[in-house]
Amino acid sequence: MILGVIIGLIMFFAGIPDDKLQPLTPTLFFLYMLPPIVMDAGYHMPNRLFFDNLISILLYAVIGTVWNALAIGLSLYYCAKLGIFGEPLPLLDTLLFSSTVSAVDPVAVLAIFEEIHVNEVLYILVFGESLLNDAVTVVLYHMFEGYAEMAYEDGIESILPIDYFAGFASFFVISLGGTAMGVIWGFLAAFVSRFTHHVKIIEPIFVFVMAYLSYLSAEMFHLSGILSLTFCGITMKNYVEENITQKSHTTLKYAMKMLANSSEAIIFVFLGVCTVNDNHKWNTPFVVLTIVFCLVYRAIGVIMLTSLANRFRLHRLNRVEQFIMAYGGLRGAVAFALILVINGQIIHAREMMVTTIIAVVYFTVFLQGMTVGSLVKLLNVPRANKGELTMNERIHTRLMDHVMAGLEDISGMMIGNYKLRDKFRHFNNNYLRVWLLRDSNEMGNSSRKIFETCSKLNLQEALNIVNKQNLYLNPNSNSNNNFLSPNKGLSALFRTYTQTNLANLAADTDVSADTSPSTVIPVDHNNGFNFDIGNLAYNPSNKDLADAEIHHILNDAMFKPIKKVRRYSRSDVLEAPAPHPPFQHQIRMQIRHLVSQQQHKHHKRKLKKLNKSDSNSMTPTSPPNGFLSVNNDFQFNKSDNYLKPDSVFRSADCPHTDSEDGGIEFIARKASLDSSAKQSSDASKTTTTTATTATESTLPWRREPSNPDLSSAQVIRQEEFPPWIDNKDYLPQYASPTNTYLGKLSDQTRPDQCEPSLMSTTRTPTVYEIFTIDESRENGDRSNSASSQGSSQTNKEAKRDAQPEGVTRGRFHCTTASTPDTDSQRDKQLSPTVAVNLGFESDDDTDDKDVIYKL
Amino acid sequence: MGNKSSLMLQNEEIIAIQTETGFSPSQIERLYSRFTSLDKGDNGSLSREDFLRIPELAINPLGDRIVQAFFAQNDGYEERINFRQFMRVLSRFRPIKKNRENKLNSREDKLRFAFKMYDLDDDQKISREELLAVLHMMVGSNISTEQLSNIADRTIMEADKDGDQCITFEEFCTTLERTDVEEKMSIRFLH
C-alpha cells in the first residue's frame, strides 16, 4: 500500500493524465484480482470448523451485513438531511455507499488474523463471515445500484414495491444459486481430477480452470461468483487432494497461495496509487461519521447477533471474543473496488465516497489491524493451540464424534452437528467417493487422517530415537546392556523407517548427522581416565549405526561402478594423511598386515568356490526385505565384533610373525566381493564356534541367506535415491571427524602408550586390513570381516578418491564419492570396531596386554 | 404426545431428577417424551432392542457400545433401564456451566464415559486388544489389519507412561489434556 502511495506520487508529479491514473477497473478487479483470493480462502477453509459454525457464520454474514448496510446508510442519510455534510445526499446514494462499506474484507482479515493466531473458533467466525458477506455485499450493491439507476433515469417514483420485493428475492436466488453452482462445479472438478493422473503436468491447471469456470459461470448467470468459488473450493478439496499426485498437490497449494498473495498485494498497491490524485474531495464530517458509524454499528451488530447465536451455540462467545470480532471488522479492497465501479453520473458524490472509502480502509487496516494483535495479547484471548494432533487425540476425538452422534440420536435431537456429520460421512463413503475418487476403496477421509498422523508420528519418533540415543551413551554400563540398547533402538528405527521411502530417510539422516560429532565428543570427556575401549566400541549412537546402514543400502542399490583396475602401491599408503608420525606400533601392524594378506589370499580362493554354489541357490528378495536383512546383517556383525571376544582371539592367534613381504596390495577388496555370500555360508558356523549368549540368540541371523541377493534386488530401486548421492563435490570439503574424535581419545590416555597412536592410525587403510584379513582367515569370523571390510573399503575409498585403486571393487563399493554425513558416521562407527579387534589381538600377545587393560 | 407424556411424569419425580442431574424441568419433559417414544412396549423402561431400533444408531459404528454404556449402571449391567437411569447417563453430556454447580457432567465424568467406550472388561485399563477393537469399528475395513495394529501400538506407546502396555484412565486424561473435552462431549439439550 505504501509502495502504491509512492508509485502514485511519482505518477502524480510526472503529470500523467488522470484517465490513466485509474488502474483498477471493475473488470480487472472482479475477473482477475478477486478470484484467486477467494479461491485460496475456499480451498484452504478448515471444513469441519466452518460447518460446525456455519449457522453462526451465516447469521453474522447475512443479517449482520444487511444490518450494517441499512444502519450506516440510514444514519448517513439523516446526517445529510441535517446538513452536516454541506451537500444533499439521496437515500439510495447513502445506501449504496453503506453497502460497500459494510462488508468485512477477506483480504484484510486473512492477512491480519493469520498472523495473530487467535483461537480457531474466533478465527473461523471472522474469516467465514468476511468470505460470505462479500456475496451479500455484492448483492446489496447491485440491488441499490439498480435502484439508483432507475431513480436516475425515471425518477424515484418509478421504483415500485415489486422492485423491492424482487431485490429481496434476488438476494436468495443469487446466494443460494451461487452456492449450488459452486458445489456442482466442485464435484465436477473432483470427477475430472479422477482422470488427470495421466497428465500430471497439467493436473493443477485443471483444478484452477474448473474453479475459475465456476466463478465465471456463476457470474454469467448473475449469481454470486464469490460464493460459487468458495463452495467449489470447499467441495472439491477433499476429493481432489486424494486424486492428484503429491507433487501436483504441492504445486496447487503453493500456486494458489502465491496467486492469492500477489493479487492481494496488487490490490493494495492500486489502493495506494489511488490515494494520491487530484480527484479527492475530502469531507471531514462525512469521513469521520462513516468511520464512527462503521465501528459503532458493527459493535452493536456483533453484540446483538452473538446474544442470539449464543442461545444455540455450545461454545458461547464471551465479551472479549465479541470485542475482537467487532474490532476485527476490517474493510479492504473489495469495498474500494466496488466504490470505484460506481457510475459518477448516477451518483454525484462519487469522489467524496472514494475518498471516504480510502480513509476507512486506511483507518481499519492500519490502525485497527495493527492494534488488534496487541489487543489480543492484552485481553488474553485464548490462542490457537498449535501443533499436530497426537495419535491419541485423533482417535479419541473420533470416538467422541461417534459417541455424540449416537447420543444425539438417542436423545432425539432433530438437528445436531454430529448427527449431520455422521450422515454426511456415511453418504460420502457410500456414494460420493465411489464416483469421485480414483481409488475409492482405499480408506475413508478421516481414517486416512488417522493413518497419516500415525505415519507422520512414526517418522518423527524415529528421528527422536536417533537424537535421544545420541545422548544416551553410558560408558560405564556393561557391554551387554550397552549393546542391547542401540540394538533395540535400531530395530525400532528400521521398523518405522521402512514405511517411509528411502529418499526421505536419507534426507532425514542428512540433517541429523550434522550434530553427531559434537555430541559424541563430550562423552569422551566424561569418561576421564576410566576409558574402556570396549565401551568406546559401542558408543556409536543409533544414528551412526543407522547412517552406516543407510550408506550400505545405498551402496548396494546403486549402479555398479565401471570397474577400473586400480592398484595400491606402498607409496599410496604412506601418502595417506596421518595426523601423527608413524609410531613403532603402527609400523609393526603394517608388517603384520602384509603377512596376513598373504594368507588371506589363499583362503579366499577356497571361499570363492563355496560362494558360487551358495549364491546360485538364493531366491531374490523384495526390496523391503532386503532392507531389513541388511539391518540384521549389520547388527549381527556388530554383535560378532563385540560380544564374542573368543572368536576374535582366535583370529588374532593367526601367525603374524611370518614376515613375508607380498607388497601392499589391498587384496582384501577381493574378499569383499564374496563377502555377502560368505556371510550366508558361514553364518551357521559362526553360531557354533562362539558361545551363544542371550543377546546373540535374539540376533536375527536366520535371515542371513537373503544377503547375497541384496545387490541384485536393490539395484532396481536406484531411482529413488536423492541426487546428492552422486555428488562428488562433497568430498573435497569433507573433513573426517575421526581426527578430533581420536585426538580426544589420545589426549586422555597416557602419553607413553602407543595405543592412542594406533587409534589415530585407524584412519589409514593399513590397519583396517589387519583385522579384516585376520578375521576372515578364521572360519567363524568371516561374516564379521565381511562387513568390516566393506566399510573399511568404502571408507578408504572416500579418503583416497583421487588416488588410483587396485583390484576390482567389492560389494560395498561405489564409484561415487560418499557423502559427508555417511562418511563421518562410518568413520566413527568403524574406528571403534577396529579398536576392539586390535585390542583383543594384542591381548593375546602378551607384550600388548598391559596396554589394553590400562586403556 | 409431549403433553401426554409429561402428564405421566410426576412432579416430585421431575424435581428429584432435576436435583440429581441438573436438567431443567422442560428438558426433562422433552426427554421424557423421547423416552416414551423409544419405549415401544410402554412398560416404562427401555431394553437394548429399543435403543437399537433407532435407525441412525444402527449405522453408527459405535452404536452398540453406546447402548451398552446406558445399561452399565452402578457397577452392574441391567437388562432394562428406567427413565431415571436414562437421564443419569444423558446428564453427563450437559454442557458445563461456569457459574452453576455441575453434577455428573464434569470433565472427568465426560472423560470417564469416553474411557468406558474402550474399556470393555472394566479393568480401568485400555489394553491393546480393546483399542484395536474400537479402531476396527471406527475405521472398518478401510485400513489393513497390519496398519491398524501399528496404529494401536503407536497409540499405546504414546499414551503409556508407566510401561504396562495399557492406557490407564490417568494416562487417558493426560493425552486429552489439550482437547476441549467439555465442548466436544456436550449436547445442547433443547429447553
Contacts between the chains, C-beta under 8 A, distances in Angstrom:
chain1	res1	chain2	res2	distance
A	312	B	188	6.9
A	313	B	188	7.7
A	314	B	95	6.0
A	314	B	183	5.7
A	314	B	186	5.7
A	314	B	188	5.6
A	315	B	183	5.5
A	385	B	178	5.7
A	390	B	158	5.8
A	390	B	175	6.5
A	391	B	151	6.9
A	391	B	154	5.3
A	391	B	155	4.5
A	391	B	158	5.2
A	392	B	155	5.6
A	392	B	158	5.8
A	392	B	159	5.1
A	392	B	167	7.9
A	392	B	172	7.9
A	392	B	175	3.8
A	392	B	176	7.0
A	393	B	175	6.6
A	393	B	176	6.5
A	393	B	178	6.8
A	393	B	179	5.6
A	395	B	131	7.9
A	395	B	134	7.9
A	395	B	135	6.8
A	395	B	138	7.7
A	395	B	151	7.7
A	395	B	155	5.9
A	396	B	114	6.3
A	396	B	172	7.7
A	396	B	175	7.2
A	396	B	176	5.8
A	396	B	179	7.2
A	397	B	179	6.4
A	397	B	184	6.8
A	398	B	138	5.7
A	399	B	62	6.9
A	399	B	114	6.2
A	399	B	117	5.8
A	399	B	118	7.6
A	399	B	134	6.6
A	399	B	138	6.8
A	400	B	114	5.9
A	400	B	181	7.7
A	400	B	184	5.0
A	400	B	185	5.6
A	401	B	184	8.0
A	402	B	60	5.9
A	402	B	61	5.9
A	402	B	62	4.3
A	402	B	66	7.8
A	402	B	138	6.6
A	403	B	62	6.2
A	403	B	66	5.8
A	403	B	113	7.4
A	403	B	114	6.7
A	403	B	117	6.2
A	403	B	185	7.3
A	404	B	93	7.4
A	404	B	184	7.3
A	404	B	185	6.5
A	404	B	187	6.7
A	405	B	56	7.3
A	405	B	60	5.9
A	406	B	56	7.9
A	406	B	57	5.6
A	406	B	60	4.7
A	406	B	62	6.3
A	406	B	63	5.6
A	406	B	66	3.9
A	406	B	67	7.9
A	407	B	66	6.7
A	407	B	90	7.1
A	407	B	93	5.9
A	407	B	187	6.2
A	408	B	187	6.2
A	409	B	54	5.0
A	409	B	56	4.3
A	409	B	57	4.8
A	409	B	60	7.1
A	410	B	34	7.9
A	410	B	38	7.7
A	410	B	51	6.7
A	410	B	54	6.6
A	410	B	57	6.9
A	410	B	66	7.4
A	410	B	70	7.7
A	410	B	90	7.7
A	411	B	31	6.2
A	411	B	34	6.2
A	411	B	90	5.9
A	411	B	187	6.5
A	411	B	189	6.7
A	412	B	31	7.6
A	412	B	34	3.7
A	412	B	37	7.2
A	412	B	38	7.9
A	413	B	187	6.8
A	413	B	190	7.4
A	416	B	187	7.0
A	419	B	56	6.5
A	422	B	56	7.2
A	422	B	59	7.9
A	422	B	60	6.7
A	423	B	56	7.4
A	426	B	59	6.0
A	441	B	142	8.0
A	442	B	142	7.0
A	443	B	139	7.0
A	443	B	142	3.5
A	443	B	143	5.5
A	444	B	139	6.8
A	444	B	140	7.6
A	444	B	142	5.2
A	446	B	139	7.9
A	447	B	138	7.7
A	447	B	139	3.9
A	447	B	140	7.6
A	447	B	142	4.7
A	447	B	143	5.8
A	450	B	139	6.5
A	450	B	143	7.9
A	450	B	151	6.5
A	451	B	143	6.1
A	451	B	147	6.3
A	451	B	151	7.0
A	454	B	147	7.6
A	454	B	150	6.6
A	454	B	151	4.7
A	454	B	154	5.6
A	457	B	154	6.3
A	457	B	158	7.3
A	458	B	150	7.9
A	458	B	154	6.6
A	461	B	154	7.9
